[in-house]
Amino acid sequence: MLSEQLDWIDQVTYITVFVNRSIFFIEIFRIPHPLAAGSFIIIHLILIIIISNDVFPTDVLKFDNFNRFCQMNLQLGPKRSEKNLNAGNDAMKQKGCPGFQAAGVICGLKENGRKDLGLIYSEVSANVAGLFTQNCVQAAPVVLDRQRISKGTCRALIVNSGNANCCTGDRGMRDALHMASLTAAGLGVAEDDVLVSSTGVIGEPLPVKKIKIAVPALIKALHGEGILDFAEAIMTTDTVPKIISRRGELDGKVFTVTGVAKGAGMIRPDMATMLCYVMTDIQASAILLKEMLKAAVDLSLNRITVDGDTSTNDTVLLMANGLSGAAVLNDMQRGIFQPVLDDVLRSLAKWLIKDGEGATKLVEIVVTGAGSDQDARRIADTVAHSNLFKTALFGEDANWGRILAAVGRAGVAVELGKMDVRFGPVLMVQDGMGCGKTAEAEATEILKQSEFDITIDLKSGSGYTSVFTCDFSIDYVKINADYRT
């Protein structure tokens, strides 16, 4: 029996885990206060049975497996305390964009029983522009969307999570087309007006029959404030839905830009591993939308990295339905709209890094004084991708030598004797030499913060750039070691 195989310390440890999980259960499912005491009694009765009988298989007796059992098998998800992303309340307040409806439902693609099928629908024809993964291995939905987006308009977008529909041969394209045709038929729009995205495990055939069954309910669930349901439906290893909405005024007319994104791993520049959809009610041509989207992505989603990997399914779409009456037709009008779009995508990009798999720190790498902006970018990317540097961030170790080593292998001519490095405001390296133990102690305090910047000044020119990265934690390895299991 379990009670005979564990000493009292182990039993207390298990009790502690169950109590913590029960508190989280009550919080997640928002059990009313009068019911909380009863919930604890039930959980503790279950605990007594577990301690007294052989309930778990032998391999669960190991604490790591037991803890995973509590988290994964009970499907309570990550503890909120693990990441303070200020996400829940903010996401709940988002109302979407005028003229767009959204929905998210459960269709059974995810084993955890969470939402996994989402839909965005424009009440009128929307001009559209998109950017896609630079990976040569591309999922069927990416190939399909590249073809369809060339006409510059769309009405709807259907997205599934839990399955990437990638490396699935001819069947993969047939399944993507089937998803689009089911959606088009249900909405009463042209089939080529529907775009498709998928995210999840690569190489598994898409269970399109489950999607077929769920599409009618998905369409029925469409409403103007359904963006949160949609955001939840496209999540994979994300811990929170990511929605940003901003308003601006153009020629006396108020316009809205709302963006929603998913992504926590396989993230790097050249279209980080993510799906990102932006809706706006301004009027603009597809050509101009593409120019503005590319400019915004270059300053945001192409300046982030979690692990240096690029996905097969990366997609960013910008849809504009024109219902606000505000039009972007010239440079002056673009000068008003572009900063709003930039802000939405930059905010989403930072959020993706803050919610990176296992991430505990959001770090901006700033490179200044380079020979050119391109040189600065190469150096910033090299530092941001360095696993040695990122593990030092996790360990809160002010190991500036790893930063200089990464700078030196970036393929850019630099002079060590000119380099300065700052952790926040703390000068850690001056003219290529460390500033001593006092500076290191001050830098270590900076590293304990959840957000900070590290500035590398080459003092060799006017080149400048910045990128966002995160630390490389033990949890990142755990998440990706058993992603498919």
N, C-alpha and C positions, 0 to 999 in steps of 0.2 A: 504494500500500500504506500501511497505517496507520503503519508505522515511518518512512516517507518524509514523512508529513505532520506529524509531531510532533517537536519538539526534545527534547533529553535531559531537560530539566526536566519537560516534560509526561509523558514516559515514566516518570520517577521518581514523579511524582504518581499516575499510574495504578497503578503497582506498589504504592505505599503504600495506596491504596484497596483493592486486591485482597487485600493481606496482612491489613488490618484486617477485611475482610469474611470472610476465611477463618478468622481467629481466632474471629469471632462465630459462624460456621457450626459450628465444632468445639464451642463452648460450648453453643449452642442444642440441638444434637442429641446432646450429652453423649457425644462420641466418646471411647472409652477411651484412656488415656494412650499405650499401646503403638501405637495406630493413628494418633495425632496426627501423628507425623513423616511417615508415609506419606501422610496427607491433605495435608500441606503440599507434598510432592513432586508429587502429582497436580495440585494447584492451580497450582503454579509452572510445570508443564509446559503447562497450559492457557494460562497467562499468556504464555509464550514464543510459542505458536502465535498468540495474539491480536496480540501486538506485531509478529509477522512476516507476518501475512496480513490481508487485508481481511475481518475477521469482523463488525465492526459497521457499520451504515448510517452515512452521513455525519453525520446530526444527532446521533448518539450521541457524536461526537468532542468536542462541547462538554462541559466538565467537569460542569456541573450535570446535564445529561441522562445522562452516564455514571454519575454517582453515583446518580441515580434508577434507572438500569438495574440497578446492583448491588443496590440495596435492594428495588426493586419486582419486577423480572423474576426475580430469584433467590428472591423471596418469603421473605426472612429476617426481615422485619419490622423495627421500630425497634430501635436498639441499646439494650441494657439500661442502659448508662451515661448515656443521655440523661435518664432519670428514676429517681431512687432512691426507689421507692415501698414498699420492703420488702414486696413483694407475693407473690413466688413462694413462698417458704417458708411464709408465713402462710396462703396459700390452700390449700396442700397439706395443712395440718394440719386444715382444716375437715372435720367429719364429718357435716354436715347436721343434721337435726332428727328425733328419733324418730317413727316412723310415716309419714315421707315418704320416697319414693324419687325419684331424679332420674337423668337421662341426657342426653348430648349426642353427636350424630353429624354426619357430613358427608353432606349430600344434594345438593350441587352448586349451591347458590344463590350462593355467593361465588366470585369468580373466582380467589381466592388458594388455594382448595382446603382451607380450614380449616373447623372445625366450624361449622354454621349452622342446626342444628335441635335444639331442646332440649325436655325434658319433665319436669314435676314431677307426681308421683302420690301422693295420700294413700290409705293403706291402708284408711281408714274415711272416712265422710263428714265433711267439714270445713266448719265455718262460715266465711264469707268476707265481707270488706268491701273496697271499693276506692275509689280516687280517680283521676281521669282528667284529661287535658289540658284547659286552659281555652280552647285555640284553637278557633275556630268551624269550621275545616277539620279534620275528624276522620277517621282511617283506619277502614276497615271493621271491623277487630277491636275497636277502641274502641267503636264503635256496638253491636256484637254483645255485648261484655262488659257494657256498661251495662244491656242488656236482661236478660241472664242472671243478673247478680249480684243483681238485685232479690229473688230468692227466698232469698238468704242462705246457700246451700250450694254446694259444688262437690266434685269428686273429682280433677280433673286440669287441667293448664295446658300447652298446647303453644305454643312460641315459635319463630319463624324469624327469622334475621337475613339481611341482604343485599337485602331487598326490603320496603318499608314497607306494601305493599298499600293504598295511599292514592291518592285521585283516580283510581280505576280503575272507577268506575261500578258497575252492577249485578253485573258479573262479580266485582268485589272482594268483595262480600258473599257471593256464591255460593262463592268460593274459601275464605273464612273459615269458612263453614258446612261446607264439604267437609273442611277440616283437622280441625274438631271431630268430624265424623262418623267419619272414618277412625280417629281416636284413640279415640273411644268404643267403636267396634266391636272394636278390638284389645284394649282393656282390659276389655271386658264391662261398661261402665257406661252410664248414660243419656246421650244426646247433649247434653242441656242441662246436664249436670254437668261439661262440658269448656269451659274458657275458652281464648281465643286471643289471642296478641300477635304483632305483626310489627314489624321495625325495619330501616331501610335506605333505599334510594333511593325517592323518591316518584315516582309516575306510571307506573311500569313494571308490566305485568300480572304477577301472581304465577305462577311456573312450578309449579303445584300438582301436576303429574304427578311431578315430582322428589320432592315431599314424600310423595306416595302410595307411591312405591317405597321410601322410607326409613323410613316409620313402623313396619313390622314389626321392623326392626333396632333402631330407637329404643326400642320397648317392651321388646324382649329385653334391651337394655342397662341397663334400670332396676335400680338398687341403692341401698342406704341411704347409701353414700358417694359417690354420683355427682354431688354438687353442683358439684364443680370442672368436670366435663365440661359440665354445664349452663351454668355461668358463662362458659365459653369459647365455647359455642355461640351465646350472645346478644350477643357483642361485635361492634362495628362498627369505629370508629376508636379504641376503647380499646386501650391497650397492655398492660393486665394484667386478669385476672379479678378481680372485687370480691366478696368474701364476708366477712361478719362473723357470728360466733356467740357468744352470751352465755348464761349460765345464772343462774338465781335459785332461791330457795326460798320456797314459799308453803304455809303450814299443814303444814310438815314434808315437803312433796313438792317434789322438784327439777323445774324446768321449763326448757325450752330455747327460745331465740328465735334463729333463723338468717335472715339477710337476704342476698340477692344482687342486684346491680344492674349495669347497663351505662349508659354515657353519657360523652361527652367533648366534644361540641359541641352547638349549639342548646340551651344551658343557661341558664336564668334562673328567677327565682321564678315562682309560679303553676304549679307542677309542672314542674320543670326537665326538659329533654329527656332522658328516660330511661325505662327499664323497671326496676322494682324489685319484688321479690317477697319477702315475709317469711313464714316458716313458724314456727309455735309449737305445742307440745303441751299448752297450757293449754285449759281449757274456758271459753268465753264466748259470749254471744249475738252474732249478727251486728250488732245495733244498737250494743251496747257496743264491739265491735271497730271499728266505723266511728268512734265518738267517740274512742277511744284512738288510732286511726290518724291521724285528722285533727289531734289535738293533737300527735302526734309529728312529722308532716309539717310543720306550721306552724313548728316549732322547728328543722327540719333541711332537708328538700328544698325548702322554700319560702323558704329563706334563702341560696341559692347562685346564682351567675351566672358563666358563662364568657364569653358573647357577647351576652346580652340577647335571644336568639331563643327562641321557644317551639315545641316540636315538635307534630306532628299525631298522635303515637302515644303520648304519655306515659301511663304506667299504673303505679299502685302497688297491690299486692294484699296483704292480710293474711289468711292462712289458719290456722285453729286446729282441730286434730283431737281435743283433749281427752284424749289417751292418757296424759298424765302423772298424771292424777287431780287435778291442781291446778285450782281453779275461781276465776274472777274474777266475783264476784256482788255485791260491795258496794264502797263507797269505800275501805275499809281494804285490801282485797285489790287493788283497782286501784292503790292507792298503792305497792304492792310491784311489780306487773307493769309499770306505766307507765314508770318510770325505766329499766328494762331495754330496753323497746321504744324509748324515746327514745335511749338510748345506741347501739343498733344502727343506727338511721336517721341519727343525727348522724354516726356514724363513716363510714357509707356516703356521706353527703353530702360530707364533707370529702375523702373518697377520690376522688369524682367530680371535684372541683375540682383536686386534685393531679394527676389524670390528664387534665385538660382538654387539648383539642387544642393542642399547641405550648406548653402552660403550663410555666413554670419556677419559679413562686412561688405559694404559698398564702397569701392575705392576709385577715385578719379586719378588717372595717371596723366599728368600735365608735362609736356615737353616744350621747352622754350629755348630761344637762342640757337636754334639749329640752322644749318645752311639753307634749308628750304622747308616748306610745309611738308613736302613728301618725305624728306629725311626725318623730320620730327615724327611723322606718322609711323614710319618703319620702326623707329626706336620705341615709341609708345606701345605698339602692337607686340613687339618682342618682349618687353617687360611684362605686359599684361598677360601674355600667354605662358610665361615661365612658371612651370610647376613648382620649382624650388622657391621662387618668390612668393607664389600663392600659398604654399604650405607655411611659409614664414609668417604671412599675414594671419593665418589661422592660429598659429602658435603665439602670436603677438610678440614676435621676435624682430627687433629692429636691425635685421641683417642686411645692411646697406651694401655689403659686398656682392650679394646676389643681384642687386639692381645694376651695379656697375658692370658686372659680368655679362648681364643681358644686353646692356647698352653696347658693350664691346663686340658682341656677335651679331648685331643687327644689320651689318653690311653697310654701315655709314661711317665715313671718316670722322673721328672725334679726337679731341686732345684731352687726355686724362687730367692734365694739370689745370684745366679750365673748368672742370665740372663741379657744380654744386648740386646737392640733393637736400630737399626739405620734406619732412614729415609734418604736414600741416604747416604751422609757422616755425617749427623747430629746424634750425640749420644743422643737419646731421653730417654732411660732407661739404667741405670747402676746398676748392681747387684740387679735387681728387683725393683728399685725405680726410679721414674721420675726425670729428670734432671732440672726441673723448667720451668718457663714461657719463659725465653729467648730461651731455646732449643725448646720449643713448637712453638714459633714464627718462628724460623728458619725452623722447620719441616713443618710448614704450607706453607711456600714458596716452599718447595719441592713438596708438594701435589698439587700445582697449575700447575705443569708441566704435560705434556701428557704422558711421560714415565719416570719411576724411579724404584728403587729397595728398598725393605725393608729387612733388614738383622736381623735375630734372632740368637744370639750366646748363646748357652747353656753352653759352657765352661765345658763340661763333657765328651768329647771324640773326636774322629776324624770323626764322621759321618757327611755327607754333602749331600745336595740336593738343587734343585731349581725348582719352578713351576711358570707358568705365569697365571695371573688372570686379571680381569678388575673390574671397579666399577659397582655398581648396581644402575641404574638411573631410573628416572620417566619414561623415554621413553621405557625402557625394559618392564615395566608393561603395558604401552599403546599398544606396539606392540603385546604382548602375550594375552592381554585381548580380543582383537578382531581379532585374527589371522585367524579365519575361516570366518569372516564377512567383 
